Amino acid sequence: MGQHFPFMVVGAGGAGAAAAYHLARRGLKPLLIEQFRVGHDRGSSFGHSRIFRLAYDEPEYAGLALEALPAWRALEQEVNMPLYTRTGGLDLGPSGTPTLTQTLAALERIGAVAESLTRAELQRRFPQWHVPDDWAAVYAPEAGIVNPTQTVELLCALTNAHGGQVLENTRVDGIDLGKQPSIHTDAGSFTCDRLVVTAGAWTAKLFPELQEWLTPTLAATTFYRPLEPQAFTPQEFPIFITHDEFQAYGFPSFGLPGVKIGVDVSRPVVDADLRPFDVPGDAAQASDEFMRRYLPDAAGSVMPRQTCLITRAPTTDFLMAAHPQCEQVIVASPCSGHGFKFVPLLGEILAAKALGEAHPWDLPRFGFPARFS
Ligand SMILES: Cc1cc2nc3c(=O)[nH]c(=O)nc-3n(C[C@H](O)[C@H](O)[C@H](O)COP(=O)(O)OP(=O)(O)OC[C@H]3O[C@@H](n4cnc5c(N)ncnc54)[C@H](O)[C@@H]3O)c2cc1C
């Protein structure tokens, strides 16, 4: 058997990089293993932008997001650069849509500033939107953009700086559960005292028992060059989510000179190793239609279309718990399409779990579903 490390982490996406960073910061010299290079574009944590928002229709996730804010601020302080760009956020949809009402209630419940806007108020404040007469909106000033590629690269650099190691281009082919879990890679085998597995869309390849729970799906985004660029800067145009048939989300021009949107009209199930990179036709069509209908001044030429993997759990809850057969192994899939905003806090929670410590935001809903115990 090869080298032994007290702590190892498999997978350098947002969750794994943050877990390794927090372990390294505590002087625990973790080994973080990634099958590709750090910052690659084959998983879930890459690109310029992910939405940060407190606006959830579930109060627990709204609270978790509130708690993630100081974690982002602490990380910003450590690297002395901004990582969260505040733009404000809009939730929009037909007036009376239950999730829209619940979003406002959840924001109020955590004491966040939130404004309910009629369509007329929306049009006055944000004339970029051309929505039907019966639509309404919730505006929350505390919302904005975090940058996945930048964050993952920084967290890996900080892991190294704090005495950990990042081993790239090394694929874990198997894990043996046990008091000292061992992992097998194309570069040899390693043992450890505690293992955190944050393998994103590959999680069920390492733990086939999770195949029926964690489903890798393909998601698509498109950038559009605005016809009126000044109206779509981060200062003028808030991030948004729609509560309608498109279930769209989007960003002002950020990172690239284009408005980025995604629509949730289909969720093709894929194998993480064999997935296509082309954007499915129905997603491209729906995205173009959404822009023409609601944001015509941004619907200029199509810039890149991209795909990304979302690992979905049936409840949209995160999985972050010790393996039912081995308390030394923590399995974490904080995705379902909404995990990045929490990344620095998730790292803190995962490091605490690996150390057997309690964390106030280690919520019961992150546990393995009962059927696996
Ligand atoms: C299109 C899209 C839009 C999204 N929008 C938002 C948003 O607006 N706001 C938000 O908060 N979240 C959003 N998300 C979700 C967020 O990006 C994810 O929750 C988050 O990136 C998940 O990170 P992860 O570390 O769990 O997975 P990943 O980033 O996929 O990381 C897993 C890592 O493990 C590595 N790995 C896997 N298997 C092995 C192995 N056997 N050996 C070695 N390494 C391995 C992989 O290569 C990968 O690097 C979005 C996701 C997508 C795809």
The ligand as an SDF file (V2000), in Angstrom:
LIG
                    3D

 53 58  0  0  0  0  0  0  0  0999 V2000
  -25.3860   25.2150  -15.6760 C   0  0  0  0  0  0  0  0  0  0  0  0
  -25.2840   25.2760  -14.1730 C   0  0  0  0  0  0  0  0  0  0  0  0
  -25.7440   26.3910  -13.5120 C   0  0  0  0  0  0  0  0  0  0  0  0
  -25.6670   26.4630  -12.1380 C   0  0  0  0  0  0  0  0  0  0  0  0
  -26.0880   27.6030  -11.5310 N   0  0  0  0  0  0  0  0  0  0  0  0
  -25.8870   27.7600  -10.1950 C   0  0  0  0  0  0  0  0  0  0  0  0
  -26.1850   28.9990   -9.5860 C   0  0  0  0  0  0  0  0  0  0  0  0
  -26.5860   29.9530  -10.2630 O   0  0  0  0  0  0  0  0  0  0  0  0
  -25.9650   29.1180   -8.2620 N   0  0  0  0  0  0  0  0  0  0  0  0
  -25.4930   28.0940   -7.5090 C   0  0  0  0  0  0  0  0  0  0  0  0
  -25.3390   28.2750   -6.3010 O   0  0  0  0  0  0  0  0  0  0  0  0
  -25.1950   26.8960   -8.0750 N   0  0  0  0  0  0  0  0  0  0  0  0
  -25.3790   26.7110   -9.3900 C   0  0  0  0  0  0  0  0  0  0  0  0
  -25.0690   25.5240   -9.9920 N   0  0  0  0  0  0  0  0  0  0  0  0
  -24.6750   24.3880   -9.1610 C   0  0  0  0  0  0  0  0  0  0  0  0
  -23.2190   24.4230   -8.7460 C   0  0  0  0  0  0  0  0  0  0  0  0
  -22.4010   24.7630   -9.8290 O   0  0  0  0  0  0  0  0  0  0  0  0
  -22.8860   23.0430   -8.1640 C   0  0  0  0  0  0  0  0  0  0  0  0
  -23.7220   22.8490   -7.0490 O   0  0  0  0  0  0  0  0  0  0  0  0
  -21.4500   22.9140   -7.7300 C   0  0  0  0  0  0  0  0  0  0  0  0
  -20.5820   23.3500   -8.7380 O   0  0  0  0  0  0  0  0  0  0  0  0
  -21.1870   21.4350   -7.3890 C   0  0  0  0  0  0  0  0  0  0  0  0
  -19.8230   21.2680   -7.0880 O   0  0  0  0  0  0  0  0  0  0  0  0
  -19.2440   19.8310   -6.7490 P   0  0  0  0  0  0  0  0  0  0  0  0
  -17.9210   20.0810   -6.1420 O   0  0  0  0  0  0  0  0  0  0  0  0
  -20.2480   19.0400   -5.9930 O   0  0  0  0  0  0  0  0  0  0  0  0
  -19.1200   19.0770   -8.1610 O   0  0  0  0  0  0  0  0  0  0  0  0
  -18.0450   19.2760   -9.3450 P   0  0  0  0  0  0  0  0  0  0  0  0
  -17.7470   20.7060   -9.5260 O   0  0  0  0  0  0  0  0  0  0  0  0
  -18.4820   18.5290  -10.5260 O   0  0  0  0  0  0  0  0  0  0  0  0
  -16.7410   18.6030   -8.7650 O   0  0  0  0  0  0  0  0  0  0  0  0
  -16.5220   17.2170   -8.7290 C   0  0  0  0  0  0  0  0  0  0  0  0
  -15.0630   16.9910   -9.0330 C   0  0  0  0  0  0  0  0  0  0  0  0
  -14.7020   15.6510   -8.7510 O   0  0  0  0  0  0  0  0  0  0  0  0
  -13.8220   15.2000   -9.7430 C   0  0  0  0  0  0  0  0  0  0  0  0
  -13.8870   13.7290   -9.7560 N   0  0  0  0  0  0  0  0  0  0  0  0
  -14.9920   12.9890   -9.9820 C   0  0  0  0  0  0  0  0  0  0  0  0
  -14.7060   11.6740   -9.9190 N   0  0  0  0  0  0  0  0  0  0  0  0
  -13.3760   11.5930   -9.6520 C   0  0  0  0  0  0  0  0  0  0  0  0
  -12.5190   10.4950   -9.4750 C   0  0  0  0  0  0  0  0  0  0  0  0
  -12.9580    9.2340   -9.5830 N   0  0  0  0  0  0  0  0  0  0  0  0
  -11.2160   10.7310   -9.2140 N   0  0  0  0  0  0  0  0  0  0  0  0
  -10.7510   12.0250   -9.0990 C   0  0  0  0  0  0  0  0  0  0  0  0
  -11.5610   13.1080   -9.2610 N   0  0  0  0  0  0  0  0  0  0  0  0
  -12.8480   12.9000   -9.5220 C   0  0  0  0  0  0  0  0  0  0  0  0
  -14.3930   15.8260  -11.0040 C   0  0  0  0  0  0  0  0  0  0  0  0
  -13.4690   15.8250  -12.0700 O   0  0  0  0  0  0  0  0  0  0  0  0
  -14.7650   17.1960  -10.5190 C   0  0  0  0  0  0  0  0  0  0  0  0
  -13.6940   18.1060  -10.6540 O   0  0  0  0  0  0  0  0  0  0  0  0
  -25.1280   25.4040  -11.3770 C   0  0  0  0  0  0  0  0  0  0  0  0
  -24.6440   24.2830  -12.0470 C   0  0  0  0  0  0  0  0  0  0  0  0
  -24.7030   24.2170  -13.4300 C   0  0  0  0  0  0  0  0  0  0  0  0
  -24.1410   23.0180  -14.1250 C   0  0  0  0  0  0  0  0  0  0  0  0
  1  2  1  0
  2  3  1  0
  2 52  2  0
  3  4  2  0
  4  5  1  0
  4 50  1  0
  5  6  2  0
  6  7  1  0
  6 13  1  0
  7  8  2  0
  7  9  1  0
  9 10  1  0
 10 11  2  0
 10 12  1  0
 12 13  2  0
 13 14  1  0
 14 15  1  0
 14 50  1  0
 15 16  1  0
 16 17  1  0
 16 18  1  0
 18 19  1  0
 18 20  1  0
 20 21  1  0
 20 22  1  0
 22 23  1  0
 23 24  1  0
 24 25  2  0
 24 26  1  0
 24 27  1  0
 27 28  1  0
 28 29  2  0
 28 30  1  0
 28 31  1  0
 31 32  1  0
 32 33  1  0
 33 34  1  0
 33 48  1  0
 34 35  1  0
 35 36  1  0
 35 46  1  0
 36 37  1  0
 36 45  1  0
 37 38  2  0
 38 39  1  0
 39 40  1  0
 39 45  2  0
 40 41  1  0
 40 42  2  0
 42 43  1  0
 43 44  2  0
 44 45  1  0
 46 47  1  0
 46 48  1  0
 48 49  1  0
 50 51  2  0
 51 52  1  0
 52 53  1  0
M  END
$$$$
